[in-house]
Amino acid sequence: MFLCRTLTNAEIHSFRYAGVAAVTLDVNLCTPMNAKGCPLWNTEAIEHGEVECTNLNNIDSRCKASCVDEGYSPYPGSEFKCLENQRWSHKKSCCSKKCPPYLRADIVILAHRQSAETAKKREGTIIASMLRQVETGPDSVRWATLFYSGSIDQETSMFFGDPNLQNSSAIRAKAKSGVPFRQTADGLVNTGKVLRCVKDEMLVEGHRENHIDVVLIITEANSDDSVQHAARRLREYGVFIFAVFINFDGRNVDRNQLRDLVGNTGKFFVVNENDLKNKSNFIADELWKSVCSKVCEFY
């Protein structure tokens, strides 16, 4: 006998941020009455695939997810088990096209620079390495590149929907060409302020359902304002934050500030100028690996 009820909004919110996939308002939570076992969601059917279990959601039951539609594979793995602590061995699987290159995401790149010389090196290496690995388009990855110091430079930045950001070739060409160096008059680096703008004006109001939101910060200097609150608020909305600090002159790097930016869900990298070209592919690999491991939470 099963006891079923509809999930509350609070439960849906908590499940989503705990990593449970595809929980919606019309989902029922069903558990065997007086039975010890794992949550039933891991035994339910998945889009583009199916799940088979040896003993439903009972302890030691072994389940296998398989994808029936061509081009789809199970993520994060195909086999899982109900453990004695009444937890599944990993999160619920989903069927997704190979990631990368296939991914539904909105990527915001925040690029701070202190000199025009560094622009071509930076945008021509890290960003180009990222672009080579994913499909770009309105139904896959959308890009926005915002240049900033004290605030966002509206004239040189490229926002979602910009015709120059519709395909990877156009983005790569724009990145390699560099843009004029424009620093605010006060000379400050206000990464926290810029993150608040991204949250309020781009990724929360403009969030696309079933798409992953990612912010990549590429900077050459510690932020002059606090980043902790703004970064935490973005992460609370499910945004993944990554940071690359390019050290051109051996300056002091505030690693605590970088940790405040990325939290527990993202990663940060500190790269010396001479290693930038060699490390760019590694950084891109690590970023996409982290993002692609989350596809089941959004699809």
C-alpha positions, 0 to 999 in steps of 0.5 A: 500500500502506498501513501501519496501526496502532492509536493509543497512549494517549499519541498519543491524548492528544497529538492531542486537545490538538493539536486533532485531532477525535474520536480514540478508542481504536479509531481506526487510523492509516494512512499510505501507505508511502514516500509524502509526504502529509498525515495521512489523518485529514482525508480520513476520513468525518465524522459527519453529513457526508462529505469528498471530495478531489481526490487523497486525502492527497497534496500539493496535494490539495483536499478539501471537507467537506459536511454531509448532515443538515439543520441541520448546517454544516461547522466550522471551514471546508468546504475545505482543502488538503494543503500542501507541508509535509505539513500540512493548511491547517486542522484537520479539519472536523466537522458541527455545528449552528450555534454559537451557539446550539447548543453542548454545554458546561458553563459555570462562572462564578466571580463575585467581588464587593467590594460588593453594589452591583456584583452586579446590574450585573455579573450583569445585563449580561455573564451576560445577554448570554451567555445570550441567545446559546445554548440552555440545557438538559441536552443543550446548555449547563449553567451553574454560578455560584459566588460567592467571595472567600476561598473559594466561598460554598456558600449563595449559589452555584448548581451544576450540577443546581440547579433554578434553572439549568435554563433561561435565563429562570430564570438571567437572573432570578436574575442580575438579582436579585443575591445577598447580599454574603458575604465571608470573614472574612479579606477575601482574594480566592483565585481560585487556591484556587477554581479548584482546587476547580472542577477537583477537584470539578466539571469533572474528576470531573463531565466530560461526554463530548463537551462543552466545559468553560469557566470564566469569571471575573468579578472586581473585584480581583487575586487574593491567591493564585497562580493560575498552577498551578491555571489551567494544570492546568485548561487541561491538562484541556482547560478553556477559561478566560476572565476579565473584570476590572471596574475600578470605581475605577481601581485597578491591574490585574495583567494578568500575572495575567490572562494566567496565568489564560487562557493561550494558549487563552482571552481576558481583558477589562478593562472600566471601570464606565461601559463595562460595559453597552456592552461586555457584548455584545462580550465575549459575542460574543468568548467564544462565537466562541472556544468555537464554534471548538473544536467539532470537537475535542469532537464 
